[in-house]
Amino acid sequence: MGNNFLCARGRHRPSRAVQLLNNDMSSEADAMRRCLLLLCLSPLVARAGLYYSGETVAELPSRWAGFFLDHRALLLIARPKPATPLRLRYESEANRLAAKATLSADESADLGALYLRLGEPGRAVAVLRVAQRLYPHHFRLTANLGTAWHQAGDLTQAAAVLEQAVRLAPGKFQRVEELHLRLVRLRAREKVASLDNLFGVSYSDQASIKKLPAAAIAQTQQLALWMPADARLLWQLGELAGATGDAATRAALLDGCVGEFEMRQPELLASRKAARAEADRRASLSVAGGVSPKDHDDHVWLFKPRSSRPLINKVGLAALPEIDPKGVTPLAWEVIGETIVDRRMRPTFHRYLKELDGKQVTLRGHMQPIGEGTDLSSFLLVENPIGCWYCENPEITNIVLVELPEGKIGRTNRSQLKITGRLVLNGTDPENFLYVVRDARVEAGHGD
């Protein structure tokens, strides 16, 4: 798979973004840029939820790179040492709630959720059982109690409570609650811990894969975010990624199951070996220019990312640095992601972002080259590296155009970069990119 999706030579003009749609679409890069630009013109959507009020989840599925980051952050909360900042925050909030003389239904649901995040399902069950008896029709209490029983290893109790949660669930949560209940019932009956048959398909049969529900990845990502230590859910996600044709992501997920989680099921090991071989084969084809857009036509329906990352970081928005009118101000992707584009492609920028217009900023991200060569006078910057550009494209609100000083040439780089330059916002011309960093200086992103 090629790494370029916007073909241009020399200095890039932002107005080319729309002109490119009218060009001949014969090459792989052309197909990728068409997919990107058409998706970028779609209106943005956001909302879903976990059952802890302190977490806000974007609409799923999220792009794989962002999902990996947030899934790992949630996984590490349950590990006492070394304690991450997120774990310390959750411990503090759990201690605050536990010290209260009485708790409301919502507070009890939150305390149970915090104990689950902290890897203490027994304490979660103790809190949630009492509260659920007092508030038997409270959905979040009931759902969290079902998850607590599941994580505590009592699948009989988990199934009984999750049946109630399915009945109480609002419409937007009902399908994923049903899937959780199915998961618990399957595991209660199994004799060997294998790949959960959540969707009744065989991942080795293309005809069977076509029977997967369109929401399969979104629902499984949600389960994995609720229960990040459940490695078999990552196995499921790996097979789902493979079903979309994303061999590299499938191999990475299955590698994680074997490496980090030390899973050794023969079925998993065989699948991992096949996934790694297919990923290597596709990488070789990519170098030779042998990947065709048609390779993705049959499965692109299964993975249409709705967000860059699953967890919305409102903490970052609450602690923005003071703008330095004469110096350089750090620019967070959380601020960029607050941009809203209406149906007529008119953007509304966050107030803080508007105040940075015309000022020097610095931000970190990953390069997406423009053109076919390795020498660059401009390129696109995205927050996280992208896997498959046919299936996994960033919204136009999450792309920054970076222009180097006149006469300067950069080189293609896959590592995180630190970009410093003058920010220019575009709020009037729908043919132009929304953000440009001009006269940019490029440095390694992990240097400080």
C-alpha positions as MATLAB code, in Angstrom:
seq = 'MGNNFLCARGRHRPSRAVQLLNNDMSSEADAMRRCLLLLCLSPLVARAGLYYSGETVAELPSRWAGFFLDHRALLLIARPKPATPLRLRYESEANRLAAKATLSADESADLGALYLRLGEPGRAVAVLRVAQRLYPHHFRLTANLGTAWHQAGDLTQAAAVLEQAVRLAPGKFQRVEELHLRLVRLRAREKVASLDNLFGVSYSDQASIKKLPAAAIAQTQQLALWMPADARLLWQLGELAGATGDAATRAALLDGCVGEFEMRQPELLASRKAARAEADRRASLSVAGGVSPKDHDDHVWLFKPRSSRPLINKVGLAALPEIDPKGVTPLAWEVIGETIVDRRMRPTFHRYLKELDGKQVTLRGHMQPIGEGTDLSSFLLVENPIGCWYCENPEITNIVLVELPEGKIGRTNRSQLKITGRLVLNGTDPENFLYVVRDARVEAGHGD';
ca = [
       0.000    0.000    0.000;
       1.427    3.329   -0.969;
       1.956    6.022    1.606;
       0.823    8.997   -0.516;
      -2.756   10.036   -1.154;
      -2.576   13.544   -2.596;
      -0.563   13.817   -5.786;
       1.046   17.177   -6.478;
       4.432   18.404   -7.566;
       6.304   21.428   -6.284;
       4.669   23.752   -3.789;
       1.186   22.632   -2.804;
      -1.730   25.039   -3.080;
      -4.568   24.259   -0.650;
      -7.212   24.916   -3.317;
      -6.006   21.736   -5.017;
      -7.937   19.788   -2.398;
     -11.146   20.030   -4.413;
      -9.513   20.153   -7.843;
      -8.017   16.734   -7.167;
     -11.466   15.200   -7.151;
     -11.791   15.954  -10.857;
      -8.465   14.392  -11.870;
      -8.003   10.957  -13.396;
      -8.351    8.293  -10.683;
      -6.114    5.633  -12.194;
      -3.410    5.264   -9.528;
      -3.530    3.919   -5.989;
      -2.695    7.338   -4.609;
      -5.601    8.819   -6.580;
      -8.005    6.259   -5.145;
      -6.855    6.968   -1.617;
      -7.165   10.715   -1.978;
     -10.656   10.340   -3.452;
     -11.691    8.228   -0.466;
     -10.160   10.774    1.919;
     -11.661   13.859    0.350;
     -15.136   12.429   -0.036;
     -15.150   11.345    3.597;
     -13.812   14.706    4.674;
     -16.805   16.419    3.106;
     -19.201   14.406    5.279;
     -20.711   16.045    8.374;
     -19.155   15.075   11.704;
     -20.969   12.993   14.289;
     -20.118   12.408   17.933;
     -21.611   10.692   20.937;
     -21.648    7.394   22.715;
     -20.833    6.543   26.319;
     -19.175    4.523   29.019;
     -20.916    4.063   32.331;
     -18.615    6.333   34.300;
     -19.546    9.990   34.154;
     -15.888   10.984   34.157;
     -15.282    9.385   30.757;
     -16.650   10.755   27.513;
     -16.452    8.443   24.521;
     -16.592    9.566   20.911;
     -18.709    7.747   18.370;
     -17.254    4.360   17.505;
     -15.516    2.820   15.726;
     -12.366    4.836   16.235;
      -9.357    4.646   13.976;
      -7.066    1.842   15.062;
      -4.084    3.995   16.040;
      -6.215    6.125   18.381;
      -8.016    3.074   19.750;
      -4.689    1.431   20.641;
      -3.547    4.514   22.573;
      -6.708    4.868   24.656;
      -7.186    1.133   25.173;
      -3.687    0.913   26.613;
      -4.273    3.960   28.813;
      -7.352    2.245   30.295;
      -5.488   -1.051   30.661;
      -2.689    0.594   32.647;
      -5.123    2.117   35.159;
      -5.502   -1.345   36.725;
      -1.747   -1.723   37.265;
      -0.680   -0.206   40.608;
       2.991    0.167   39.682;
       4.086    2.288   38.067;
       0.948    4.328   38.702;
      -0.033    6.380   35.667;
      -1.474    9.907   36.061;
      -4.850    8.526   35.011;
      -4.716    5.845   37.714;
      -3.841    8.450   40.341;
      -6.791   10.562   39.220;
      -9.169    7.583   39.379;
      -7.851    6.563   42.813;
      -8.413   10.089   44.100;
     -11.974   10.206   42.791;
     -12.753    6.728   44.155;
     -11.450    7.731   47.600;
     -13.538   10.910   47.501;
     -16.739    9.013   46.728;
     -15.983    6.203   49.186;
     -15.587    8.751   51.995;
     -19.103   10.147   51.531;
     -21.713    9.130   54.104;
     -24.363    8.465   51.461;
     -24.194    8.047   47.709;
     -26.798    8.723   45.066;
     -27.522    6.121   42.386;
     -25.295    7.950   39.900;
     -22.472    8.260   42.437;
     -22.722    4.562   43.291;
     -22.541    3.681   39.604;
     -19.459    5.883   39.284;
     -17.742    4.372   42.326;
     -18.363    0.862   41.023;
     -16.998    1.860   37.615;
     -13.894    3.383   39.218;
     -13.205    0.195   41.167;
     -13.524   -1.788   37.941;
     -11.053    0.512   36.191;
      -8.680    0.146   39.153;
      -8.801   -3.653   38.849;
     -10.882   -4.288   41.965;
     -14.040   -6.114   40.821;
     -14.763   -7.463   44.311;
     -15.078   -3.960   45.742;
     -17.150   -2.973   42.713;
     -19.591   -5.834   43.320;
     -19.916   -4.891   47.005;
     -20.843   -1.282   46.175;
     -23.036   -1.984   43.189;
     -25.075   -4.868   44.715;
     -26.287   -2.702   47.570;
     -27.046    0.274   45.358;
     -28.780   -1.812   42.686;
     -31.171   -3.211   45.294;
     -32.079    0.350   46.257;
     -32.377    1.487   42.620;
     -33.353   -1.629   40.620;
     -34.356    0.350   37.524;
     -31.167    2.386   37.259;
     -29.510    1.353   33.995;
     -25.892    2.356   34.678;
     -25.928    0.675   38.104;
     -27.305   -2.529   36.623;
     -24.963   -2.607   33.640;
     -21.923   -1.876   35.798;
     -22.933   -4.629   38.218;
     -23.162   -7.094   35.323;
     -19.660   -6.119   34.229;
     -18.406   -6.409   37.822;
     -19.733   -9.963   38.146;
     -18.165  -10.783   34.780;
     -14.756   -9.473   35.830;
     -15.070  -11.192   39.204;
     -15.489  -14.492   37.344;
     -19.105  -15.269   38.289;
     -20.634  -15.664   34.833;
     -23.967  -16.976   36.159;
     -24.559  -13.823   38.188;
     -23.223  -11.710   35.326;
     -25.716  -13.187   32.865;
     -28.647  -12.696   35.245;
     -27.810   -9.030   35.828;
     -26.998   -8.315   32.181;
     -30.426   -9.637   31.193;
     -31.850   -6.835   33.330;
     -29.405   -4.343   31.801;
     -30.582   -5.239   28.290;
     -34.190   -4.550   29.314;
     -33.243   -1.219   30.905;
     -30.814   -0.056   28.226;
     -31.612    3.069   26.203;
     -31.798    2.379   22.488;
     -28.240    3.509   21.699;
     -26.769    1.061   24.237;
     -29.070   -1.902   23.759;
     -27.152   -3.674   20.974;
     -23.808   -3.583   22.757;
     -25.433   -4.718   26.013;
     -26.944   -7.639   24.087;
     -23.500   -8.454   22.716;
     -22.019   -8.384   26.225;
     -24.731  -10.759   27.402;
     -24.008  -13.075   24.452;
     -20.313  -13.022   25.328;
     -20.991  -14.023   28.943;
     -23.351  -16.825   27.926;
     -20.848  -18.200   25.405;
     -18.076  -18.258   27.982;
     -20.291  -19.861   30.620;
     -20.826  -22.826   28.270;
     -17.322  -23.187   26.839;
     -14.906  -25.948   27.785;
     -11.854  -24.377   26.142;
     -11.016  -20.659   26.034;
     -11.097  -19.995   22.299;
     -12.196  -17.224   19.936;
     -15.664  -16.087   21.018;
     -18.283  -16.755   18.345;
     -19.849  -13.337   18.876;
     -21.176  -12.856   15.356;
     -21.758  -16.395   14.103;
     -19.270  -16.168   11.226;
     -16.085  -17.889   10.107;
     -13.260  -15.432    9.485;
     -11.667  -17.865    7.032;
     -14.747  -17.819    4.774;
     -15.316  -14.684    2.689;
     -18.985  -15.519    2.161;
     -19.439  -15.834    5.915;
     -17.613  -12.547    6.590;
     -20.217  -10.729    4.514;
     -22.776  -11.694    7.162;
     -21.015   -9.582    9.799;
     -23.169   -6.702   11.062;
     -21.935   -3.278    9.987;
     -21.536   -2.307   13.669;
     -19.372   -5.327   14.568;
     -16.127   -3.381   15.008;
     -17.786   -0.499   16.853;
     -19.493   -2.848   19.304;
     -16.377   -4.934   19.906;
     -14.257   -1.820   20.427;
     -16.792   -0.721   23.032;
     -16.556   -4.052   24.867;
     -12.756   -3.864   24.768;
     -12.789   -0.334   26.192;
     -15.056   -1.484   29.024;
     -12.834   -4.520   29.717;
      -9.347   -3.637   28.449;
      -7.683   -6.606   30.192;
      -9.842   -9.073   28.236;
      -7.296  -10.252   25.665;
      -9.821  -12.402   23.809;
     -11.667   -9.255   22.790;
      -8.429   -8.040   21.191;
      -8.237  -11.381   19.378;
     -11.761  -10.744   18.099;
     -10.788   -7.253   16.972;
      -7.759   -8.670   15.194;
      -9.926  -11.034   13.177;
     -12.361   -8.203   12.441;
      -9.484   -6.038   11.224;
      -8.437   -8.901    8.968;
     -11.981   -9.114    7.646;
     -11.631   -5.502    6.484;
      -8.420   -6.357    4.630;
      -6.187   -4.590    7.152;
      -3.507   -7.250    7.459;
      -1.069   -5.051    9.384;
      -3.573   -4.202   12.137;
      -4.689   -7.826   12.377;
      -1.067   -8.932   12.797;
      -0.374   -6.223   15.393;
      -3.407   -7.175   17.494;
      -2.640  -10.882   17.385;
       1.020  -10.172   18.189;
      -0.210   -8.338   21.292;
      -2.358  -11.293   22.339;
       0.626  -13.633   22.146;
       3.327  -11.240   23.356;
       1.801   -9.037   26.060;
      -1.066  -11.288   27.172;
       0.840  -14.578   26.698;
      -2.059  -16.347   24.998;
      -1.097  -19.701   23.473;
      -4.245  -21.178   21.932;
      -3.273  -23.191   18.811;
      -6.026  -21.451   16.820;
      -4.623  -18.046   17.782;
      -1.026  -19.021   17.001;
      -2.039  -20.311   13.561;
      -4.045  -17.168   12.868;
      -1.167  -14.980   13.991;
       1.266  -16.804   11.696;
      -1.090  -16.343    8.740;
      -1.695  -12.690    9.647;
       2.029  -11.932    9.846;
       2.660  -13.638    6.484;
      -0.168  -11.669    4.840;
       1.039   -8.389    6.359;
       4.547   -9.026    5.037;
       3.184   -9.945    1.614;
       1.148   -6.747    1.417;
       4.104   -4.681    2.581;
       6.139   -6.124   -0.277;
       3.360   -5.381   -2.744;
       3.123   -1.842   -1.411;
       6.788   -1.234   -2.128;
       6.296   -2.613   -5.626;
       3.087   -0.618   -6.169;
       1.037   -3.790   -6.474;
      -1.899   -3.027   -4.149;
      -5.105   -2.203   -5.999;
      -8.098   -0.190   -4.732;
     -10.229   -3.164   -5.785;
      -8.583   -5.160   -2.983;
     -10.662   -3.063   -0.580;
     -13.965   -2.824   -2.442;
     -15.565   -5.884   -0.849;
     -14.932   -4.967    2.783;
     -14.725   -1.195    3.081;
     -18.328   -1.171    4.341;
     -17.247   -2.957    7.521;
     -14.895   -0.273    8.859;
     -15.917    3.360    8.589;
     -14.195    5.188   11.460;
     -16.301    7.838   13.169;
     -13.597    9.260   15.442;
      -9.834    9.660   15.756;
      -9.712    8.359   19.323;
     -12.418    6.847   21.512;
     -11.774    8.924   24.643;
     -12.529   12.629   24.429;
     -10.003   14.529   26.512;
     -11.921   17.389   28.076;
      -9.174   17.714   30.691;
      -6.842   18.961   27.979;
      -9.320   21.676   27.025;
      -9.609   22.789   30.629;
      -5.859   23.312   31.041;
      -4.827   25.162   27.892;
      -1.594   27.174   28.132;
      -1.729   30.943   28.077;
      -1.216   32.332   24.573;
       2.151   34.012   24.090;
       1.560   36.776   21.494;
       5.295   37.257   20.878;
       6.538   33.705   21.443;
       5.413   30.156   20.631;
       2.254   28.557   22.075;
       1.734   24.768   22.226;
      -1.312   23.734   20.183;
      -3.218   20.655   21.356;
      -5.098   18.358   18.982;
      -8.029   18.535   21.406;
      -8.467   22.186   20.402;
      -8.188   21.376   16.700;
     -10.747   18.608   17.106;
     -13.305   21.049   18.540;
     -13.813   22.579   15.072;
     -17.339   22.036   13.741;
     -18.105   22.151   10.013;
     -21.698   22.671    8.899;
     -23.377   21.255    5.798;
     -22.151   24.180    3.715;
     -18.566   23.485    4.823;
     -18.426   26.588    7.024;
     -16.189   25.959   10.038;
     -16.694   27.161   13.594;
     -13.355   27.251   15.406;
     -12.818   26.976   19.150;
     -12.330   30.424   20.696;
      -8.807   29.546   21.813;
      -7.892   28.409   18.296;
      -9.178   31.660   16.791;
      -6.954   33.611   19.174;
      -3.942   31.678   17.840;
      -4.648   32.634   14.226;
      -1.554   34.347   12.806;
       0.610   33.477   15.842;
       3.508   31.060   16.284;
       2.441   27.605   17.460;
       4.012   24.219   17.994;
       2.275   20.838   17.729;
       3.180   17.193   17.402;
       1.840   14.702   14.904;
       2.620   12.324   12.069;
       3.486   13.174    8.473;
       1.439   12.186    5.453;
       3.490   13.132    2.358;
       2.046   14.944   -0.650;
       3.248   13.569   -3.948;
       5.228   10.523   -4.940;
       8.781   11.580   -3.985;
      10.639   11.674   -0.688;
      11.673   15.353   -0.969;
       8.896   17.572    0.379;
       8.163   21.282    0.453;
       4.829   20.671    2.187;
       2.955   17.784    3.754;
      -0.101   16.959    5.830;
       0.043   16.406    9.580;
      -2.349   14.122   11.506;
      -2.433   13.307   15.213;
      -1.885    9.547   14.945;
      -0.319    7.365   12.237;
      -2.900    5.898    9.861;
      -3.024    2.219    8.945;
      -5.089    1.636    5.819;
      -5.767    4.833    3.878;
      -8.534    3.156    1.890;
     -10.576    2.403    4.989;
      -9.296    4.668    7.750;
      -9.283    8.342    6.832;
      -9.111   11.422    9.103;
     -11.802   14.069    8.997;
     -10.895   17.345    7.300;
     -11.078   18.982   10.747;
      -8.175   16.810   11.918;
      -5.721   17.549    9.089;
      -3.132   20.331    9.238;
      -1.262   21.437    6.124;
       2.402   22.136    6.885;
       4.386   24.405    4.533;
       8.157   24.664    4.837;
       9.967   27.971    4.237;
      10.550   28.853    0.579;
      13.508   26.903   -0.744;
      13.528   24.383    2.134;
      13.036   20.676    1.425;
      12.067   18.037    3.970;
      12.272   14.250    3.891;
       9.590   11.628    4.426;
       9.490   10.592    8.094;
       7.268    8.015    9.809;
       8.150    9.023   13.372;
       6.300   11.591   15.465;
       7.305   15.137   14.512;
       7.292   18.482   16.306;
       6.160   21.309   14.028;
       6.702   25.005   14.818;
       5.422   27.803   12.603;
       2.767   30.459   11.990;
      -0.810   29.186   12.192;
      -3.248   30.418    9.541;
      -6.943   29.536    9.811;
      -9.277   29.331    6.833;
     -12.863   30.109    7.716;
     -14.180   31.209    4.321;
     -12.929   29.088    1.419;
     -14.339   25.525    1.399;
     -11.766   24.495   -1.229;
      -8.851   25.161    1.128;
      -7.584   23.248    4.138;
      -8.850   24.573    7.448;
      -5.430   24.986    9.075;
      -2.007   25.783    7.639;
       1.269   26.071    9.553;
       3.530   28.236    7.389;
       7.322   28.640    7.393;
       7.430   25.546    9.544;
      10.422   24.148   11.373;
      10.391   20.336   11.688;
      12.006   18.450   14.577;
      11.779   15.000   16.162;
       8.620   14.798   18.248;
       9.999   12.886   21.232;
      12.937   15.112   21.996;
      11.393   16.912   25.007;
];
